Amino acid sequence: IIPRPIKANFREGLTVLEAMRLTSQNPRGLRFNTWNDATGDAAFVEQIDGIKNEGGAADSKNWTFKINGKRGQVGAGVQALHDGDVVVWKFGVYEVE
């Protein structure tokens, strides 16, 4: 989990990825990479603050996000946010819910 809260200026329809881009403009903001600099439904966050996904093996650690405690149902490039939403990124082994 990223150990610091970072706020983004909200506007209705903002995606998780767009919020991440806004926070990256803050000196304390997230530093992240998406695979092939993709956007929209092709966006895949592969690294945050220098910690890179490990891959697809069962015991590999990768980045996942939750919004208000619930796992995102689509990718960060299309997952829309609503006023007051809290996004938490976690680096770890994928847990089936």
Solvent accessible surface area in square Angstrom, and as a share of the most:
residue,aa,sasa,rsa
1,I,126,0.64
2,I,26,0.13
3,P,121,0.76
4,R,59,0.22
5,P,118,0.74
6,I,42,0.21
7,K,187,0.79
8,A,37,0.28
9,N,135,0.69
10,F,76,0.31
11,R,135,0.49
12,E,118,0.53
13,G,42,0.41
14,L,3,0.02
15,T,19,0.11
16,V,1,0.01
17,L,3,0.01
18,E,63,0.28
19,A,14,0.11
20,M,6,0.03
21,R,90,0.33
22,L,61,0.30
23,T,10,0.06
24,S,36,0.23
25,Q,142,0.63
26,N,63,0.32
27,P,124,0.78
28,R,150,0.55
29,G,3,0.03
30,L,13,0.07
31,R,116,0.42
32,F,36,0.15
33,N,74,0.38
34,T,9,0.05
35,W,146,0.51
36,N,117,0.60
37,D,120,0.62
38,A,17,0.13
39,T,83,0.48
40,G,29,0.28
41,D,126,0.65
42,A,61,0.47
43,A,10,0.08
44,F,119,0.49
45,V,10,0.06
46,E,38,0.17
47,Q,47,0.21
48,I,0,0.00
49,D,49,0.25
50,G,59,0.56
51,I,82,0.41
52,K,119,0.50
53,N,25,0.13
54,E,104,0.46
55,G,37,0.36
56,G,85,0.82
57,A,65,0.50
58,A,101,0.78
59,D,111,0.58
60,S,13,0.08
61,K,91,0.39
62,N,34,0.17
63,W,18,0.06
64,T,42,0.25
65,F,19,0.08
66,K,75,0.32
67,I,22,0.11
68,N,90,0.46
69,G,59,0.57
70,K,155,0.66
71,R,46,0.17
72,G,17,0.17
73,Q,155,0.69
74,V,79,0.45
75,G,36,0.35
76,A,6,0.04
77,G,9,0.09
78,V,62,0.36
79,Q,37,0.16
80,A,40,0.31
81,L,11,0.06
82,H,108,0.48
83,D,114,0.59
84,G,67,0.64
85,D,38,0.20
86,V,90,0.52
87,V,45,0.26
88,V,61,0.35
89,W,16,0.06
90,K,78,0.33
91,F,48,0.20
92,G,12,0.12
93,V,65,0.37
94,Y,129,0.49
95,E,101,0.45
96,V,135,0.77
97,E,138,0.62
